[in-house]
Amino acid sequence: MRHLLSAIVIALSSPAGADGADIRAIVVGHILPGYQILATEAADLAATAASECAPNSPDLIADFNTAFDAWVSVSHLRFGPSEQQDRAFALAFWPDTRGSIPKALATLLGDQDPAVSDPDAFAEVSIAARGFYALEFLLFDPQFAPGDNPEYHCALVQAITGDIALISAAIHDDWRGGYGDVMSDAGNDTYRTPTEAAQQLFTALSTGLEFTANARIGRPLGTFDRPRPNRAEARRSGRSLSHVILSLTATKDLSALMSADSAAVAEAFDTALQRAEALDDPIFAGAADPQGRLRIEVLQQEINDIRQLLAESVGPSLGIAAGFNSLDGD
Amino acid sequence: MANRRSFIAGMFAAGALPRATWAQVGSPAFLSAGMAPDGTFVLCGLSRDGQITFQRSLPARGHAAAAHPVRAEAVAFARRPGTFAIVLDCATGTQTAQLDAPYGRHFYGHGAFSPDGDLLFTTENDFDAGRGVIGVWDVSDGYRRLGEVGSGGVGPHDIKLMPDGASLVIANGGIETHPETGRTKLNIPTMRPNLSYIDFDGQLLDQIELDPAHRKNSIRHLAVSAQGSVVFAMQWQGDLTEDLPLLGVHNSTAGTVDLVGDASVQTMNGYLGSVAVSRNGAQIATTSPRSGTLQIFEGPTLRSETRLRDICGVAATDTGFYATTGTGLAVAPSGQRVAHPVAWDNHLVPI
């Protein structure tokens, strides 16, 4: 359905801009649908949690997975509405390098913090106790099982899912209610030219791939001498590899729109996607084993190769020179 | 010439005779790292008229350098998360020593000497602890590492000697990274940059944090006037729709912080790459390679704005500001440009 929608939008939209990327087509065909799915799935998750909040509820777990999928599929679009008021971080506090999520959850549970009964108050609790990664602890980590206080545990699950739904709706509303036009109709304070809008999208695409290679895969890999499989993203719910596949799929869609359906770019994504799907290592446990590790490293390298290919083949056609300093980030 | 050079190098190794001073070598006026056309990385000396005085290869991409206060010697640092720094004889570009970051540390790319040049201080990442440290090196003993002290924050980037000759100012950018995850920023939602002042023993003398609205403004680069005003240049980690100043001046004597509104997220595309201040502190120059802009301020007032693609390096001279670009230009204060087949890296270091 999503691909069909993209195709129709492209056919109806304005001709390609001077720089080769049709920004409105990307907003309407890639960004808005992605955030709409997130808003819908997050609302469903909150509604389910309102009636079924126990970690052993199959409906709750199914909705958790669907909504989390929807987030990962837009997690490369880190600019504009998602970055206002730290919304994206409130949805996704990962990587959690200092173990802040379990600490923040333990504090809320220990104090029986009444913030769980008031969405405004909950929006002010530690950002580490909010979002999908905190929810995953509550639903999958035995250390945070409902135990002898199922009522508060339930209230916390409901507070987090309600918060996720509010944030997801707010991001979608902002995209639909103005930011989509700001991006599509360059010539404003945020995007002075269509090239600047294309650059933002290209940066998001490249950073999204970098995050997948460096964090989603790099964190569990650690080093050869010290592999860190326990650092795999969302390993408690068995979603680590699935996040790599979801993110590659979403960035492939954006790349196609930005590269005028370049066959070479699509092929590079397909190679990495096929390798990921064949990996058969859902939580990168193989990071600790020389052979398994090698296979994960090859996948990581293929994702880095995609970035390189995009920088060389797509960047210049969008008016994005490979700036030695401008892309350095130091 | 080669004979004389090796003779001098031999004397250096023996430590028997005093080494060349800046006055004796005459040139270069600046140092800059760069990338050669074949994609390899180099460190170059640049003269005041924009000519390359020496070019030597680096094992990987460089970043900034620190000039010895007396001897014609400089230390060129690897780009983070690099672990090497190279000591050079600036008359010839010959390497005289190498610093290696100890196990569990990497360099951030900047360093500063004590006034007598006996000590070198380097910004480093204690990455498993997620803590910034300042490495202390004994210059007179062949750059032997003496130890390290806390930087006062996370992600220390630039470091400068204060004019009192006894303290250092450090830009703790606030961003946690780990070599296992490359340059991926790990803590943006909780980052807390600061400006820290320490003495040579690592004692924290003063620390400045901007108010919470600026929490995602990573303080990266510094320039210090002779009077001790510290100019700091920032890189915004939030969304580009917010418009905050990226440049500030801290006067530790008066205890004031003045933010410069014209160097903002929107005018400079959220990112300042370098900063320089005239000796008397009256003029400030800052660059943004992302917006391709050089801004020059007289006090807080914007005096000029020059557009040049990928401009980043900037240094103060007696007659104005010298700048370099990633497209190979060396631009004199007069506006005169010399083009080189070297992509100049972030910083132009005056010597």
Boltz contact constraints between the chains, C-beta under 6 A:
constraints:
  - contact:
      token1: [A, 79]
      token2: [B, 239]
      max_distance: 6.0
  - contact:
      token1: [A, 83]
      token2: [B, 238]
      max_distance: 6.0
  - contact:
      token1: [A, 83]
      token2: [B, 239]
      max_distance: 6.0
  - contact:
      token1: [A, 84]
      token2: [B, 239]
      max_distance: 6.0
  - contact:
      token1: [A, 86]
      token2: [B, 189]
      max_distance: 6.0
  - contact:
      token1: [A, 89]
      token2: [B, 189]
      max_distance: 6.0
  - contact:
      token1: [A, 95]
      token2: [B, 186]
      max_distance: 6.0
  - contact:
      token1: [A, 97]
      token2: [B, 186]
      max_distance: 6.0
  - contact:
      token1: [A, 127]
      token2: [B, 189]
      max_distance: 6.0
  - contact:
      token1: [A, 189]
      token2: [B, 266]
      max_distance: 6.0
  - contact:
      token1: [A, 190]
      token2: [B, 241]
      max_distance: 6.0
  - contact:
      token1: [A, 214]
      token2: [B, 181]
      max_distance: 6.0
  - contact:
      token1: [A, 214]
      token2: [B, 182]
      max_distance: 6.0
  - contact:
      token1: [A, 214]
      token2: [B, 184]
      max_distance: 6.0
  - contact:
      token1: [A, 215]
      token2: [B, 181]
      max_distance: 6.0
  - contact:
      token1: [A, 215]
      token2: [B, 184]
      max_distance: 6.0
  - contact:
      token1: [A, 218]
      token2: [B, 180]
      max_distance: 6.0
  - contact:
      token1: [A, 218]
      token2: [B, 181]
      max_distance: 6.0
  - contact:
      token1: [A, 219]
      token2: [B, 181]
      max_distance: 6.0
  - contact:
      token1: [A, 222]
      token2: [B, 180]
      max_distance: 6.0
  - contact:
      token1: [A, 323]
      token2: [B, 289]
      max_distance: 6.0
  - contact:
      token1: [A, 323]
      token2: [B, 310]
      max_distance: 6.0
  - contact:
      token1: [A, 323]
      token2: [B, 326]
      max_distance: 6.0
  - contact:
      token1: [A, 324]
      token2: [B, 310]
      max_distance: 6.0
  - contact:
      token1: [A, 324]
      token2: [B, 326]
      max_distance: 6.0
  - contact:
      token1: [A, 324]
      token2: [B, 343]
      max_distance: 6.0
  - contact:
      token1: [A, 325]
      token2: [B, 273]
      max_distance: 6.0
  - contact:
      token1: [A, 325]
      token2: [B, 289]
      max_distance: 6.0
  - contact:
      token1: [A, 325]
      token2: [B, 310]
      max_distance: 6.0
  - contact:
      token1: [A, 325]
      token2: [B, 312]
      max_distance: 6.0
  - contact:
      token1: [A, 325]
      token2: [B, 326]
      max_distance: 6.0
  - contact:
      token1: [A, 325]
      token2: [B, 346]
      max_distance: 6.0
  - contact:
      token1: [A, 326]
      token2: [B, 289]
      max_distance: 6.0
  - contact:
      token1: [A, 326]
      token2: [B, 290]
      max_distance: 6.0
  - contact:
      token1: [A, 326]
      token2: [B, 310]
      max_distance: 6.0
